[in-house]
Amino acid sequence: MKSMSVIEGDSVTLKPNVAILRNKILWRFGDQGSLIALIDAGQISLFDGPDGRFKDRLKLNHTGSLTITNTRTSDSGPYEVNIKGGAGDQVRKFNLTVYPRLPVPAITRDSTQCSQSSSSLSNCSLLCSVLNVNHVTLSWYKGKSLLSSISVPDLRSSISLHLEVENQDKNTYTCVLNNPIRNHTKHLDISQFCQPCPEIYCCGFTEPVTRLVIAALVGVAAVAFVVYDIRSRDAK
């Protein structure tokens, strides 16, 4: 059995590599062996397959090579070509895997970091994330060295991977999303993502609250002084 892989939307050609064209060639798909293409007495016939999934997407030439255009993940599975005639029957088997198209990973700053104490702000916490993926691995690299990775099996899910760097770090970091045949890389620009936190967060949570309380007390004291001054003048 020959294993083949392709990205969703691309075309793929399954070639039986038969030296001499025989009298009859049959292509079948799936565990149930549904007939999807046929050459008989030089005549080519194409079929839509289970649930009509191959409608208008199959091509078969007179050498027996089967091409599937605009591939879909539902095209994944076993294919078998049966070559009849001549010295005897021959069978070739293929296993095709169609991988979904990869999204570009997104890098964001960890939004919880600015609410922490000022002592932690010399470092920058980042997240690399992708949504609704399967059969992929998400990784952080420092230069060419792998720092961390996480993989998603068959079930579609959303994943994130954490990275913490120093604000003045000059190293090159990349987040890479890949499956067995393709990858997408997102480069980290530390100067873009690791800007100082807004002033309200610069000194932690307690100091802004303290400032507000002091401001309120000063305001109350000012009002009380004005009222006292007015009453004193009235009394005179």
Protein Blocks (a to p, Z undefined) as FASTA:
>chain_A
ZZddddehiacdddehiabacfbdcddedjkopafbdceehiacddebjhhlmgoiaccd
fkopacdehiafklgccdddddeejjbccddddddddddddddddddddfklmmmcfklm
mpccdddddehiehiacdddehjacfbdcdddfbgcdddddddddfklcbdcddddddfk
bccdddddfklmmgccdfklmnojklmmmmmmmmmmmmmmmmmmmmmmmmmmmmZZ
